[in-house]
Amino acid sequence: MKKPKKEKNKKIKIFAGMIILSFLIIFYFRQQYVIIKLQKEINNLCNELYIEKNKNKELVLTFQSLITSQRLENYAKQLNFVPINQNDYIVVK
C-alpha cells in the first residue's frame, strides 16, 4: 500500500525543520562559545594591564624618589652640607 502524499510531505517538512533547527542550535552554541572565549581573553588582558599599571606605578614612584634624593644631594653639596647618615646633614664651616 502506498502512503498518502500528504503524510509523505508532512514527514519531509518535519525532517527539513529538524535540520534547520539543529543548524540554528549549533550556530547559537558556537556563538555562545566564542563569546565566552572572548570574555575570558578580555579578563586576562584586563588583569595583565592592571598588573602592568601597578608595576609602572611602583617604577614611577621609585624613579621620583631617586630623582628627589639626587636633587637633595646636589643641593646639599652646593650648600656645603655633609651627610652623616642617610637623612642627616650638618653644616661644614
C-alpha positions as a Markdown table, in Angstrom:
| # | Residue | x | y | z |
|---|---|---|---|---|
| 1 | Met | 0.0 | 0.0 | 0.0 |
| 2 | Lys | 1.2 | 3.4 | -0.8 |
| 3 | Lys | 1.3 | 6.1 | 1.8 |
| 4 | Pro | -0.8 | 9.1 | 1.2 |
| 5 | Lys | 1.0 | 12.1 | -0.4 |
| 6 | Lys | 0.1 | 14.4 | 2.4 |
| 7 | Glu | 1.7 | 12.2 | 5.0 |
| 8 | Lys | 4.9 | 12.0 | 3.0 |
| 9 | Asn | 5.0 | 15.7 | 2.6 |
| 10 | Lys | 4.5 | 16.2 | 6.3 |
| 11 | Lys | 7.4 | 13.9 | 7.1 |
| 12 | Ile | 9.7 | 15.8 | 4.7 |
| 13 | Lys | 8.7 | 19.1 | 6.2 |
| 14 | Ile | 9.3 | 17.8 | 9.7 |
| 15 | Phe | 12.7 | 16.4 | 8.7 |
| 16 | Ala | 13.7 | 19.7 | 7.0 |
| 17 | Gly | 12.5 | 21.7 | 10.0 |
| 18 | Met | 14.6 | 19.5 | 12.3 |
| 19 | Ile | 17.7 | 20.1 | 10.1 |
| 20 | Ile | 17.1 | 23.8 | 10.2 |
| 21 | Leu | 16.5 | 23.8 | 13.9 |
| 22 | Ser | 19.7 | 21.7 | 14.5 |
| 23 | Phe | 21.7 | 24.3 | 12.4 |
| 24 | Leu | 20.3 | 27.1 | 14.5 |
| 25 | Ile | 21.1 | 25.4 | 17.8 |
| 26 | Ile | 24.6 | 24.6 | 16.6 |
| 27 | Phe | 25.1 | 28.2 | 15.5 |
| 28 | Tyr | 23.8 | 29.5 | 18.8 |
| 29 | Phe | 26.0 | 27.3 | 20.9 |
| 30 | Arg | 29.0 | 28.2 | 18.7 |
| 31 | Gln | 28.3 | 31.9 | 19.2 |
| 32 | Gln | 28.0 | 31.4 | 22.9 |
| 33 | Tyr | 31.3 | 29.5 | 23.0 |
| 34 | Val | 33.0 | 32.3 | 21.1 |
| 35 | Ile | 31.5 | 35.0 | 23.4 |
| 36 | Ile | 32.8 | 33.0 | 26.5 |
| 37 | Lys | 36.3 | 32.7 | 25.0 |
| 38 | Leu | 36.3 | 36.4 | 24.2 |
| 39 | Gln | 35.2 | 37.3 | 27.7 |
| 40 | Lys | 38.0 | 35.1 | 29.2 |
| 41 | Glu | 40.5 | 36.7 | 26.9 |
| 42 | Ile | 39.3 | 40.2 | 27.8 |
| 43 | Asn | 39.5 | 39.4 | 31.5 |
| 44 | Asn | 43.1 | 38.1 | 31.1 |
| 45 | Leu | 44.1 | 41.2 | 29.2 |
| 46 | Cys | 42.5 | 43.4 | 31.9 |
| 47 | Asn | 44.4 | 41.6 | 34.6 |
| 48 | Glu | 47.6 | 41.9 | 32.7 |
| 49 | Leu | 47.0 | 45.6 | 32.2 |
| 50 | Tyr | 46.2 | 46.0 | 35.9 |
| 51 | Ile | 49.4 | 44.3 | 36.9 |
| 52 | Glu | 51.4 | 46.4 | 34.4 |
| 53 | Lys | 49.8 | 49.5 | 35.7 |
| 54 | Asn | 50.8 | 48.6 | 39.3 |
| 55 | Lys | 54.3 | 47.8 | 38.2 |
| 56 | Asn | 54.6 | 51.1 | 36.3 |
| 57 | Lys | 53.2 | 53.0 | 39.3 |
| 58 | Glu | 55.8 | 51.4 | 41.5 |
| 59 | Leu | 58.6 | 52.2 | 39.0 |
| 60 | Val | 57.4 | 55.8 | 38.7 |
| 61 | Leu | 57.4 | 56.2 | 42.5 |
| 62 | Thr | 60.9 | 54.7 | 42.7 |
| 63 | Phe | 62.2 | 57.0 | 40.0 |
| 64 | Gln | 60.6 | 60.0 | 41.6 |
| 65 | Ser | 62.2 | 59.2 | 44.9 |
| 66 | Leu | 65.6 | 58.6 | 43.2 |
| 67 | Ile | 65.3 | 61.9 | 41.4 |
| 68 | Thr | 64.3 | 63.7 | 44.6 |
| 69 | Ser | 67.2 | 62.2 | 46.6 |
| 70 | Gln | 69.6 | 63.1 | 43.8 |
| 71 | Arg | 68.4 | 66.7 | 43.8 |
| 72 | Leu | 68.7 | 66.8 | 47.6 |
| 73 | Glu | 72.3 | 65.5 | 47.4 |
| 74 | Asn | 73.2 | 68.0 | 44.7 |
| 75 | Tyr | 71.6 | 70.8 | 46.7 |
| 76 | Ala | 73.4 | 69.7 | 49.9 |
| 77 | Lys | 76.7 | 69.7 | 48.0 |
| 78 | Gln | 76.0 | 73.3 | 46.8 |
| 79 | Leu | 75.3 | 74.4 | 50.4 |
| 80 | Asn | 78.4 | 72.5 | 51.7 |
| 81 | Phe | 76.3 | 70.1 | 53.7 |
| 82 | Val | 78.0 | 66.8 | 54.6 |
| 83 | Pro | 75.7 | 63.8 | 55.2 |
| 84 | Ile | 76.3 | 61.9 | 58.4 |
| 85 | Asn | 73.5 | 59.4 | 58.0 |
| 86 | Gln | 71.3 | 58.8 | 55.0 |
| 87 | Asn | 68.9 | 61.6 | 56.0 |
| 88 | Asp | 71.0 | 63.8 | 58.3 |
| 89 | Tyr | 73.1 | 66.7 | 57.2 |
| 90 | Ile | 75.4 | 69.0 | 59.1 |
| 91 | Val | 76.9 | 72.3 | 58.0 |
| 92 | Val | 80.7 | 72.3 | 57.4 |
| 93 | Lys | 82.3 | 75.6 | 58.2 |
